[in-house]
Amino acid sequence: MSNRKGFTLWLTGLSGAGKTTLAARLATEVRARGVSIEILDGDEVRTNLSKGLGFSKEDRDTNIRRIGYVCRLLSRNGVAAVSAAISPYSAIRDEVRRTVEQEGVAFIEVFVKCPIAVLAERDVKGLYKKALAGELQGFTGVSDPYEEPLAPDVVVETDRETVEFSLTRMLNELEQRGLIPEADLSRPAKVRYVFSRRWRRYELRSNTGVASRGGSLTILKRLFLERRSGKT
């Protein structure tokens, strides 16, 4: 039985920034390393744990406190908890951090950053365009505030980075803190890219990707490239 400590990784950012995609990719990698992990996705929580809540500041705060409470319970019992929710107000995010850290477990805040202009182009439902046109009120980031983290533990810029590169940033942070083991090099080098169609379009538009930022590829990706070049 593992005695590894749990932790809470909190993905915050505007709607459509990529929180759900990153949470799913992170969970796949962390589980492959033998760590128990659960995701609390904002949309799913709204339809279950927070059903009936509206979008006033009070209701939004209640929703985030509920997510934080579940993360705290999971983390203190050795499970990695990942929250993927907008969580627009910094005071409530800080409050959740304090309650989690009081249990003696780590809280990692990840700012999933993306400009409004890009989010509006990605938005297949057209909600951003309606909000920007004044047709939709109370929309976070447009007609309702979003308070960016002042000192997040990790920042990923999903308009400029591939999913793989953003994932590597988060994994590196968890590895450096000793919260997850490093990838097992003895595992078969199977690489499967799981980009959403919207993210893939933006990746093709930009050549910045991983290389221009000097980021290291994940271990699995390196093994894949070395195998293709005949080094393994």
C-alpha positions as CSV (number, residue, x, y, z in Angstrom):
1,M,0.0,0.0,0.0
2,S,1.4,3.4,-1.0
3,N,2.0,6.0,1.6
4,R,2.5,8.8,-0.9
5,K,0.8,12.1,0.1
6,G,-2.0,13.5,-1.9
7,F,-2.1,17.0,-3.3
8,T,-4.5,19.5,-4.9
9,L,-3.7,20.9,-8.4
10,W,-6.0,23.8,-9.1
11,L,-6.5,24.8,-12.7
12,T,-8.0,28.3,-13.0
13,G,-8.7,30.3,-16.2
14,L,-11.4,31.6,-18.4
15,S,-14.0,29.4,-20.1
16,G,-12.4,27.6,-23.1
17,A,-8.9,28.2,-22.0
18,G,-8.1,24.5,-21.9
19,K,-8.6,23.5,-18.3
20,T,-10.6,20.3,-18.9
21,T,-8.2,19.2,-21.7
22,L,-5.2,19.6,-19.5
23,A,-6.8,18.0,-16.5
24,A,-7.6,14.9,-18.6
25,R,-4.1,14.6,-20.0
26,L,-2.6,15.1,-16.6
27,A,-4.8,12.4,-15.0
28,T,-3.8,9.9,-17.7
29,E,-0.1,10.5,-17.1
30,V,-0.3,10.6,-13.3
31,R,-2.3,7.3,-13.2
32,A,0.3,5.7,-15.5
33,R,2.8,6.5,-12.7
34,G,0.8,4.6,-10.1
35,V,-0.8,7.6,-8.4
36,S,-4.5,7.8,-7.6
37,I,-6.1,10.9,-9.0
38,E,-9.6,12.4,-9.4
39,I,-10.8,15.3,-11.5
40,L,-13.4,17.8,-10.4
41,D,-14.5,19.5,-13.6
42,G,-16.4,22.8,-13.2
43,D,-19.2,21.9,-15.6
44,E,-19.8,18.4,-14.0
45,V,-19.8,19.9,-10.5
46,R,-22.4,22.4,-11.6
47,T,-24.8,19.6,-12.7
48,N,-24.2,17.5,-9.6
49,L,-22.6,18.8,-6.4
50,S,-23.7,22.4,-7.1
51,K,-27.0,21.8,-8.9
52,G,-29.3,24.7,-8.3
53,L,-26.7,27.4,-7.8
54,G,-26.8,30.4,-10.0
55,F,-24.0,32.7,-11.1
56,S,-24.1,35.5,-8.6
57,K,-20.8,36.2,-6.7
58,E,-22.2,34.4,-3.7
59,D,-23.2,31.3,-5.7
60,R,-19.9,31.2,-7.5
61,D,-18.1,31.4,-4.2
62,T,-20.2,28.6,-2.8
63,N,-19.5,26.5,-5.8
64,I,-15.7,26.9,-5.4
65,R,-15.8,26.3,-1.7
66,R,-17.6,23.0,-2.4
67,I,-15.0,21.9,-4.9
68,G,-12.3,23.0,-2.5
69,Y,-13.8,20.9,0.3
70,V,-13.9,17.8,-1.8
71,C,-10.3,18.4,-3.0
72,R,-9.2,18.8,0.7
73,L,-10.8,15.5,1.6
74,L,-9.3,13.6,-1.3
75,S,-5.8,15.2,-0.8
76,R,-5.6,14.4,2.9
77,N,-6.4,10.8,2.2
78,G,-3.6,10.3,-0.3
79,V,-5.4,11.1,-3.6
80,A,-4.3,13.6,-6.1
81,A,-7.2,16.0,-6.6
82,V,-7.4,18.2,-9.8
83,S,-9.9,21.0,-10.0
84,A,-10.7,22.4,-13.5
85,A,-13.0,25.3,-12.8
86,I,-12.9,29.0,-13.7
87,S,-12.8,30.1,-10.0
88,P,-12.8,33.8,-10.9
89,Y,-12.2,35.3,-7.5
90,S,-8.7,35.3,-6.0
91,A,-9.9,35.6,-2.4
92,I,-11.8,32.3,-2.6
93,R,-8.9,30.6,-4.4
94,D,-6.6,31.7,-1.6
95,E,-9.1,30.5,1.0
96,V,-9.2,27.1,-0.6
97,R,-5.4,27.0,-0.7
98,R,-5.3,27.7,3.1
99,T,-7.8,25.0,3.9
100,V,-5.9,22.4,1.8
101,E,-2.5,23.4,3.2
102,Q,-3.8,23.2,6.7
103,E,-4.1,19.5,6.1
104,G,-0.4,19.3,5.5
105,V,-0.7,18.6,1.8
106,A,0.4,20.7,-1.3
107,F,-1.7,23.1,-3.2
108,I,-0.5,23.9,-6.7
109,E,-2.2,26.8,-8.5
110,V,-2.0,26.6,-12.3
111,F,-3.1,29.7,-14.3
112,V,-4.4,28.5,-17.7
113,K,-3.9,31.8,-19.6
114,C,-5.4,32.7,-22.9
115,P,-6.5,36.0,-24.5
116,I,-10.1,36.9,-24.9
117,A,-9.7,37.3,-28.6
118,V,-8.4,33.8,-29.0
119,L,-11.1,32.4,-26.7
120,A,-13.8,34.1,-28.8
121,E,-12.4,32.4,-32.0
122,R,-12.4,29.0,-30.3
123,D,-15.9,29.3,-28.9
124,V,-18.1,27.2,-31.1
125,K,-21.2,28.2,-29.1
126,G,-20.5,31.9,-29.8
127,L,-20.9,32.9,-26.1
128,Y,-17.9,35.2,-26.1
129,K,-19.2,37.1,-29.1
130,K,-22.6,37.5,-27.5
131,A,-21.0,38.7,-24.3
132,L,-18.7,41.1,-26.1
133,A,-21.8,42.5,-28.0
134,G,-23.6,43.0,-24.8
135,E,-26.2,40.3,-25.5
136,L,-25.1,38.1,-22.6
137,Q,-24.7,39.5,-19.1
138,G,-22.7,38.0,-16.2
139,F,-20.2,36.3,-18.5
140,T,-16.8,35.8,-16.7
141,G,-14.0,37.8,-18.3
142,V,-16.3,40.1,-20.3
143,S,-19.2,41.4,-18.2
144,D,-18.2,39.7,-15.0
145,P,-14.7,39.9,-13.4
146,Y,-12.0,37.4,-13.6
147,E,-9.2,38.1,-11.2
148,E,-5.9,36.6,-12.5
149,P,-3.6,34.9,-10.0
150,L,-0.9,37.2,-8.8
151,A,1.6,34.5,-8.0
152,P,0.5,31.2,-9.5
153,D,2.8,28.1,-9.1
154,V,2.6,27.4,-12.8
155,V,1.5,29.4,-15.8
156,V,0.6,27.8,-19.1
157,E,-0.3,29.9,-22.2
158,T,-2.6,27.8,-24.3
159,D,-2.7,30.2,-27.2
160,R,1.1,29.8,-27.6
161,E,1.9,26.3,-26.3
162,T,1.0,22.8,-27.4
163,V,-1.0,20.7,-25.0
164,E,2.1,18.5,-24.6
165,F,4.3,21.4,-23.6
166,S,1.8,22.7,-21.1
167,L,1.4,19.2,-19.7
168,T,5.2,19.0,-19.3
169,R,5.2,22.2,-17.3
170,M,2.8,20.8,-14.8
171,L,4.4,17.4,-14.6
172,N,7.8,19.0,-14.0
173,E,6.4,21.0,-11.1
174,L,4.9,17.9,-9.5
175,E,8.1,15.9,-10.0
176,Q,10.3,18.6,-8.5
177,R,8.1,18.7,-5.4
178,G,8.3,14.9,-5.1
179,L,4.5,14.6,-5.4
180,I,4.7,12.1,-8.3
181,P,7.4,9.7,-9.4
182,E,9.4,10.3,-12.5
183,A,8.2,8.5,-15.6
184,D,9.2,4.8,-15.8
185,L,11.7,4.4,-18.6
186,S,11.0,0.7,-18.8
187,R,7.5,1.3,-20.0
188,P,6.8,0.7,-23.7
189,A,7.2,4.0,-25.6
190,K,3.7,4.5,-26.8
191,V,2.8,8.0,-27.7
192,R,-0.7,9.1,-28.5
193,Y,-1.5,12.7,-29.0
194,V,-4.9,13.8,-27.6
195,F,-5.3,17.3,-28.7
196,S,-8.8,18.7,-29.0
197,R,-9.7,19.8,-32.6
198,R,-9.7,23.5,-31.5
199,W,-6.3,23.2,-29.9
200,R,-4.9,21.5,-33.0
201,R,-5.9,24.4,-35.2
202,Y,-4.0,26.8,-33.0
203,E,-1.0,24.6,-32.9
204,L,-0.8,24.5,-36.7
205,R,-1.1,28.3,-36.8
206,S,2.0,28.8,-34.6
207,N,5.5,27.6,-34.9
208,T,6.4,28.7,-31.4
209,G,5.3,25.4,-29.9
210,V,7.8,23.5,-27.7
211,A,11.0,24.3,-29.5
212,S,10.9,28.1,-29.4
213,R,10.3,28.1,-25.7
214,G,13.2,25.9,-25.0
215,G,11.0,23.4,-23.1
216,S,12.0,19.8,-22.8
217,L,9.9,17.2,-24.4
218,T,8.2,14.6,-22.2
219,I,10.2,11.4,-21.6
220,L,7.8,9.4,-23.6
221,K,7.9,11.7,-26.6
222,R,11.7,11.7,-26.5
223,L,11.7,7.9,-26.5
224,F,9.4,7.9,-29.5
225,L,11.6,10.3,-31.5
226,E,14.7,8.4,-30.6
227,R,13.1,5.1,-31.7
228,R,12.2,6.6,-35.1
229,S,15.7,7.9,-35.6
230,G,17.2,4.5,-34.9
231,K,18.8,5.4,-31.5
232,T,16.9,2.7,-29.7
